[in-house]
Amino acid sequence: MLDVNMIIANNIQAELKKENKKHVDLAEGIGVSKQTMSKIMNGARAINAIELHIDKNIKGHR
């Protein structure tokens, strides 16, 4: 069974794919390092509520 961090990471990945973006684009959009975004995408770090403004950041709304 997947843990919550991996479920969120999978959902983020699906949204990134729909928008033809990479995790580095999202990292820049939410103001975290590429390394931190990589940890989030691997489920090793939880994404916090402030960072979780995915819809606006993936779609380029700032």
Summary of the structure (lengths in Angstrom):
residues: 62
radius of gyration: 10.6
end to end distance: 34.9
largest distance: 34.9
contacts: 151
relative contact order: 0.21
helix: 58%
strand: 0%
